[in-house]
Amino acid sequence: MTESVGMVSLGCAKNQVDGEMMLARLEKDGWMVKDDAALADVAIVNTCGFIQSAKQESINEILELARLKKEGRIKAIVVTGCMAERYQTELMQQLPECDAVCGIGADTDISIICHAALAGAKPEAFPEKDKLPLCGERRLLTPSYFAYLKIAEGCDNRCSYCAIPFIRGGYRSRTMESIEAEARTLVKNGAKEIILIAQDTTKYGWDIYDHKLMLPQLLRRLCKIDGLAWIRMLYCYPDYMTDELLDTMAAEPKVLSYIDLPLQHCSQHILTAMHRWGNREKLTALLAHIREKVPGVTLRTTLITGFPGETEEDFTELCEFVKEIKFDRLGCFPYSQEEGTEAAQMPNQIEDDVKQHRMELIMEDQMNRTQTAGEAMAGQVQTVLCEGWDRYAECWFGRNAAQAPDDIDGKVYFTVPKGEKKPVMGTFVRVNLTDCVDGDLVGELCPQKGE
């Protein structure tokens, strides 16, 4: 009887791509891959270890699977990903329910590790991080019409609050040839949208192309792929937003006018302590320059509240900055004190309730802005990538060019007029917007041409 395996992949899309490569290896080695890990012999938990809330989510998932193992519904639990890499032998000691724990450098050995876990060997494997492959065959966890494409691994930025460099190692770019080849395969298999990801996408190529920022050239190369409609970039850094990149975005119709630019703060005092570039004046000028160079650009950012030493004045400046810039999309997180990072040892740590309250104030203001902007779109006709039918809302849904997947930026919900053909998942449709509800856009499918 063929042994089966399933995966719960947590955290960011970069971690998910690693998981997709592991699943492809397992399938190639003869494992039956189940979409639901709870129905498999071996359940793999591909963990996130970035901040406390993500670690707790990983632990909760392991404990839930342990309950299923106790009931005899699964046979073994294998833990991998960032939390496994970060805590290594501590995980097996603290969570004896695990049957195997392996770091990111052991991804290529996942089949051997799963067999050993089933046999009761309790393997623990932590090879060097750079053994994590940059590319390989994947069994997508996304629908076929879009896919993430990891263009680099690791990070050299050394932000004082971030554990990623010692979890993932230094920055390693893939070659343009390997990225293009993978993109062509994804498009051949149905991908209409490709989303470029790395810990820092804008730094792509610096390490392997003679200290040159090669993202613009990569984008121009990918734009030549027939059948690819949308190219989206996530995780850009303000340090490397060059005019060449902005000009490429403005000139290439396939490159979406969407920039995910995590700024974290605007106070120079806080940014200096974070080891990040800029201050309010420089960031304001940069964002104005981006909007000038790429008309109609969707600007998304991420902020941190309650960083050590953040005063009321710092927070007030941040609130004023957010109101002034009017970001199209914004995520905000209370600072997480991560052991091993420089910021964790800093004086003037902020109380949890203060951090949380400041985050809530930022997000409440942003939600109001998102709702107002959505309501103002009534009457517009937008191109939407149809993603399926929502049986609860009893309508279709999808995303426009300003909305990244996985509920990052919300959805477009739309009805189909009587007599019109139902849309097909993974195709582009035209939707006439009529309203905005809780930040999600609402509309009606436009009549099909020639019908």
N, C-alpha and C positions, 0 to 999 in steps of 0.2 A: 504493500500500500504506500502510495506517495505521501511523504510528509508535507505538511502545509505550514506556511508562514504568513504573518500579517504585520503591518506596521502602523503605529501611531506616531506621526511626525509633528513635532511641536516647534514653536518659535518661528524664526524668519524663513523667507523663501530660500535663502542660501543653504540653510540646514535641510530644507525639503529636497533640494537638488541632490544633495549627498544621499539622502534617503532613497531617491528615485534610482540612483546608480546602484545602491545596495540591492534594491529589489530586482533590478535587471540581472545582476550577478546571481542572485538566488534562483531566479527563474531559469537562467542558463544552466545552472548546476542541478536542475531537476526538481526543485521545490515547486509545490503548487502555491501560488501567491493568492491569498484571500484579501478582498477589499476591506473586510472587517477583521481586525486583529483578534477580537473576542471569539471568532469562529475558527481560529487556526491552532495548530499544535504549538507553534512557537510565536509568541507575541514580542515584537521588537518595539521598544520605546526610544524614539530618536529625540533626545531631550534638548531643551534650551537651558543655558546656564548664565544668561546675560544679567538679569536682575532678580531680586528676591521673589517677585510675583511669578515670574516665569519658572523659577526653580520649584516653587511650591506646586505649580500646575503639573510639572513633571513628576514630582513625588506623589501627588494625588492620583495620577494616571497609573503609576507603578502599583500603588496600594489597591486600586480598583481591579487591576489585572491579577494581583495576588489573591484577591477574593475569588475571582473566577477560577484560578488555579486550585484553590482549596476545595472548590466545588467540583473539580475534575473536568472543567470545561476547556481549559488550556493546560499544556504540559510544562511549558518553560517560558521564562521572561528574560529577554536579553536587553540590556540597557546600553545605548550608545549615544553619540552626539556630544554637544558642548558640556552638559553637566557631568557626563561620564569622564570626559577629557579633563575637566577642571578638578574634580574631586577624587577620581581614580579609586584607590583602595578604600577610601572612606565610605564610598557608596555601598559596597558589599557588607561592610561592618555595620553601617547604620540601617541598611535595608536588606537583611538576609533573605528576604523574599525573592531577590534577584537571583537568577541562575547563571548569568554571565554579565560582565561589565567590560566594555572595550572602548578605547579612545578613538579619535577620528582617524588616526594613522592605521587602524586595524580594519578599516572599511572593506578593503579588498579581501580580507580573510573572514568575512561575515558568514559565509556558508559553513566553514570549518567550525567557527565559534558556535553557531546554532546547533550543529550536530553534537558538539561537545556538551552544550547545555542540556540537550535532550537526554544525553547519556549520564547526566548527573555529575559531570566533572567540575562544575563551577569555575569556568575559565575567566581569567582577567588578563586583558592584553592592552598594552599601551606603547606601541611603537612610536618612533619619531613623527611629529605632526606633518612634516613635509612628505611623508609617505601617502598622505591623502591625495588621491588622484585629482587633477584639475578637470578632467573630462572623462567621458566613457558612455557606454550605452545606458539608457534610462528607461524605466517603466513609469510613465508620467502619473502623478497624483492629481494633476489638473485635467480639466476637459481638453480634448484634442485641439480645440480651436485657439487656445493660448498656452504659452509655456514660458517659464523662467529660463534664462540663459546666463549662467554664471561666467563672467569674463575674467575674474581674478579671485584669489583666495588670500585671507590674512589681512593684516593691517600694520602700518608703520607709524600711524599718527600719534599714538601714545597720549590720548586724552586722559586726564588725571582720574576720571571717574570710571573708566572703561576697562573691563577685564579681557576684552577680545584679543589683544595682541598676545597675551600669555596663554589663551585658550587655543587660538587659531594659528599663531605664529606670524612671521613677517609677510609682507605683501608679495604675492606671486601672480604675475599676469599670464594668461594663456596667449598663444600666438593667434594672430588674426586669421591665419589659415584654418586652425582648428575650430575657432568660433564660427567662421563662415560655413565650414563643413557641417557643423552641428545645426546651425540655423537652417541650412538647406534641407537637412533631414527632417527637422521639425515641421517646416512648411510643406514638405512632400507628404507628411503624415497628417496634414490638416490644419496646422497652426496659421491663424490669420494675424495674431498679435504675438510679438516676442518682447519680453520684458528683460532688459539687461540689468544684472545685479552684481554687486561685489560689496565688500565693506566700504569701498570708496571707488565708485565707478569712474569719476572724473580723473583719477590718477592712473587709469588704465595705460599700460605700456611703458610707464616710466622706468621700470626695472629691467625690461628686456629690449627696449628700443632706444638705447643711448640717451637716457634721461629726456625723452620726448613724450609729451602727452598725446596719446594716439587715439583717443576716443572719437574725435571728429573723423579721422580717416577710417576707423572701423565702421562708424555709422554710414558713411558714404558707400562703403563696400557692401554693407548689408542691404542698403536701399536698392541695390541692383538685383536682388532676389525676386524673381517673378512669383506672384501669389502671396507675397507678404504685404499686408496692408498697413499695419501699425507697428511702430517700434517705440517702446516706452523705456525711460531710464529711471531707476530708483537709486537712492543713497548717493547723491552727488554732494560734493563738499564745496563751500564757498571759495576756498583757497585756489581752486583750479578751474573756476568758471571763466574760461578764456573767450575772447571775441571769436576765435575760430570755431569753437563749439557752438556759440550762440548763432553765428552766421550759418553754420551747417543746419541747425534746427530750423532757422527761418527759411532756408532755401530748399530743404528736402521735405516734400509733402508727407512721406511715410514716417518721418520722425515727429512724434506728437509734440505739440507745444505744451509740454508738461514737465515741470522741474521739481523733483523732490530734493529739497535742500535743507537737511537738518542743521539748524543754527544753534540750538540749545539755549541761547540767551542773547542779550544785546548789551548788557553792562560790561564795560571794559574790565572792571574789577573782577567780575565773575569769569568772564571769558579768559582772562589771563591766568586765573587759578585753575581753569579747566585745561589750559594749554591749547586753547583754540584761537583762531585768527579773528581779528576785527574788534570793532566797538560799534555803538549805535550809529554813529555818523558814517562809518565805512560800509556797514551792512545796508543802511538806508540807501546810500549811493549805489551800491551793487545791485540791489533789487530794482531800483529805478532804471538802471542801465539795462538790466535783463528785460524789463518790460518795454523799453524803448527798442531794443534790438529784435525782440521776438513779440510782435504785437499779438494781443489776445492770449498770452501765455498763462497757463494755470500754475500758480505757485503754491507748493505745499512745503510746510516745515514741521519740525519737531522741537519742542521746548522742554526744559527741565526746571521745575520749581524746587526751592528748598535746598539748593546746593550749599555746602558748608560756607558760612559767612555771608549768605544772602541777606541783606538788610531790607527793611521796609522800603528804603529809597531805591534799592536795586530792583525790588519787585514792582514798585510803582513805575519805574522806567521801563520795565518789560511790558507791563500792561499798556502803557502809552505807545510803545513801539508797535505792539500788535494792533492797536486801534488805528495807528497811523498807516501802517503798511496794508492792512486789509487783506491778509492772506486768503487765498481761495480755499485752502485746506490746511488744517492744523491739528497736530496731536500734541498732547502735553502729559508729562509723567512726573510724579514726585521723585526726587532724587533717591536712589537706592544705594546705601552704604555697602559697597562690595569689598569683602576682605581681599587683601593683596594689592589693592589699588592705592595710589598716592592720596586720593581724596578721602579715603576711609580713615586716614590718620590725621586729617586736618582738624584744627580746633574749630570751635563755634559750629558744631553740628546742629542742625535744625530739628525741632520736635516733629514727630510724624504727623500730628494733627495739623500743624502749621503748613507743612509741605503739602498735605492733602488739600487743605482749604485753599491754598494759593492755586493749585492745579485746577480745582473746581471753578474758581473765579475766571481763570483764563478760558476754560472749556465752555462755560456758560455763555460768555461773551462771544466766543467763536460760533457756537450753535445758533445764536441769534443772528449773527452775520450771515451764516450759511443759509438759514431759512429765508432771510430777507432777499439775498441774492437769488435764491431758487425761485421765489415768488416773482421776481422781476423778469425771469426768463419765460414767463407765460406768453405764448404766441410764437415762440421760436420753433423752428424745425431743426432737429438734430439727428445726426447719424448715430445709431445705437447698435452695438454688437449684442444680438439676442442671446441670452443665456438660459432661457427656459421658462417654465410655467410655475407660478407660485399658487399652490392649491389653497393656501390660507387667504391670500389677498384676492384670489380668483382673477388673476390677470398675468400677463407676460412680464418679464423683466430682463434688463440687460444693463450695459454700461456705455456711456459716451466717452469721447476722447479725454475728457477731464476727470475720469474716474478709473483709478487702479482697481484690480480685482481683490478678492478675499475681504470684502466689506471695509476696505481702507477708506474709501471715499463715497460710499453709498451707492445707490442704484437708480435706474430709470424704470419705473413701473408703467406699463401701458396696456390699454385694451385694444381689441381688434373690432372695427366696425362690422356690422352684419353684412355678409356677402363677400367680405375680404378673405383671402387665403390666410390660414394660420402661418405665422413665421416659423422658420426652421432654426433650431438651436445652432449657434455658431455661424450664422449669417448676419450680414448688415442690413438693417432696416431704417426707414425714416420715420421719426416720431414727432408729432406736433405736441409740444409741451403745453399743459393747461394749469398746473398747480405744483406746489411743493409741500410735502407732508413730512414733518420731523427730519428735514434735511434731504429727503429723497425726492427726486423729480417724478412727476406724474404726467401722463399724456395719452395720446391715441395714435395708433398706427396710421400713417398717411396712406391714401389710396395708392395701389400699385400702378405704375405707369403701364399704359397699354391695356389695362383691364377695363 
